[in-house]
Amino acid sequence: MNNNILKLKLKRIDPVKYATVATLVYLLILLIVYVPLILLASLVGGTNDIAAGAAMLGGGIIGIIFMLIIVGVFVFIITLIACSILNFILKKTGGIDIDFEKTGLEISQIGQDHRIES
């Protein structure tokens, strides 16, 4: 057996923390993609369906704020439910075996400050 492999078992994930992280990541991606599209649609005016939808949301900045709040709430709730289901399945199946490669640090050294002072 290889001594450089650290075997761990995933037994549970904190649903609230996981949902918070997943929501923040999703909203960041949404900001990168959604904001430019809504701003372009609001510049175009009422000439197409996308712009009409943006105008119905309040147009431009207001539409962006409402959409981010609505999507953020939905993503958080769906991720919270999904993580709870995952925890139920992990409990019933005994968890997931995860192999990590050992590096220069031992488990007890994780989180300690290892900077080299001059």
C-alpha positions as CSV (number, residue, x, y, z in Angstrom):
1,M,0.0,0.0,0.0
2,N,1.2,3.5,-0.9
3,N,2.1,5.5,2.3
4,N,1.5,8.8,0.4
5,I,-2.2,8.2,0.2
6,L,-4.4,9.5,3.0
7,K,-7.8,7.8,3.1
8,L,-10.7,9.8,4.4
9,K,-14.5,9.2,4.4
10,L,-17.0,11.9,3.7
11,K,-19.9,11.3,6.1
12,R,-21.7,14.6,6.2
13,I,-21.7,18.1,4.7
14,D,-23.0,21.1,6.6
15,P,-26.1,22.1,4.4
16,V,-26.2,25.7,5.4
17,K,-22.5,26.4,4.8
18,Y,-22.5,24.4,1.5
19,A,-25.7,26.2,0.4
20,T,-24.1,29.6,1.3
21,V,-20.9,28.9,-0.7
22,A,-22.8,27.5,-3.7
23,T,-25.1,30.4,-3.8
24,L,-22.3,33.0,-3.6
25,V,-20.4,31.2,-6.4
26,Y,-23.5,31.0,-8.6
27,L,-24.4,34.7,-8.0
28,L,-20.8,35.7,-8.9
29,I,-21.1,33.8,-12.2
30,L,-24.6,35.2,-12.7
31,L,-23.2,38.8,-12.2
32,I,-20.6,38.1,-14.8
33,V,-23.1,36.8,-17.4
34,Y,-26.5,38.3,-16.5
35,V,-25.5,42.0,-15.8
36,P,-24.1,42.7,-19.2
37,L,-27.1,41.0,-20.9
38,I,-29.6,43.0,-18.9
39,L,-27.7,46.3,-19.5
40,L,-27.5,45.6,-23.2
41,A,-31.2,44.7,-23.3
42,S,-32.1,47.9,-21.5
43,L,-30.0,50.0,-24.0
44,V,-31.8,48.4,-26.9
45,G,-35.1,49.6,-25.6
46,G,-38.4,48.0,-26.4
47,T,-37.5,46.6,-29.8
48,N,-37.3,42.9,-28.9
49,D,-38.7,40.4,-26.3
50,I,-35.5,40.4,-24.2
51,A,-35.7,44.2,-23.7
52,A,-39.4,44.0,-23.0
53,G,-38.7,41.4,-20.3
54,A,-36.0,43.6,-18.8
55,A,-38.4,46.6,-18.8
56,M,-41.0,44.5,-17.0
57,L,-38.4,43.7,-14.3
58,G,-37.9,47.4,-13.8
59,G,-35.2,47.7,-16.4
60,G,-31.4,47.9,-16.0
61,I,-30.1,48.2,-12.4
62,I,-33.5,47.5,-10.6
63,G,-34.0,44.3,-12.7
64,I,-30.5,43.2,-11.9
65,I,-31.0,43.7,-8.2
66,F,-34.4,41.9,-8.1
67,M,-33.2,39.0,-10.3
68,L,-30.1,38.5,-8.1
69,I,-32.2,38.4,-4.9
70,I,-34.8,36.0,-6.4
71,V,-32.2,33.7,-8.0
72,G,-30.1,33.8,-4.8
73,V,-33.0,32.7,-2.6
74,F,-33.9,29.9,-5.0
75,V,-30.4,28.6,-5.4
76,F,-29.9,28.7,-1.6
77,I,-33.1,26.7,-1.0
78,I,-32.5,24.2,-3.7
79,T,-28.9,23.6,-2.6
80,L,-30.0,23.3,1.0
81,I,-32.5,20.6,0.0
82,A,-30.0,18.8,-2.3
83,C,-27.3,18.8,0.5
84,S,-29.8,17.4,3.0
85,I,-30.7,14.6,0.6
86,L,-27.0,14.0,0.1
87,N,-26.5,13.7,3.8
88,F,-29.4,11.3,4.1
89,I,-27.9,9.1,1.3
90,L,-24.4,9.3,2.8
91,K,-25.8,8.1,6.2
92,K,-27.6,5.2,4.5
93,T,-24.6,4.1,2.4
94,G,-21.9,4.7,4.9
95,G,-20.2,7.7,3.2
96,I,-17.9,8.2,0.3
97,D,-14.3,7.1,0.4
98,I,-11.9,9.9,-0.6
99,D,-8.2,9.4,-1.2
100,F,-5.9,12.4,-0.7
101,E,-2.2,12.5,-1.5
102,K,0.0,13.3,1.5
103,T,2.2,16.3,1.1
104,G,4.7,17.8,3.5
105,L,2.1,18.5,6.2
106,E,0.5,16.1,8.7
107,I,-3.1,16.4,9.6
108,S,-2.2,18.0,13.0
109,Q,-0.2,20.8,11.1
110,I,-3.1,22.0,9.0
111,G,-4.1,25.5,9.8
112,Q,-0.8,26.4,11.5
113,D,1.3,29.3,10.2
114,H,4.2,27.8,8.2
115,R,5.7,31.0,6.8
116,I,9.5,31.3,6.8
117,E,10.6,34.4,8.7
118,S,13.7,36.2,7.4
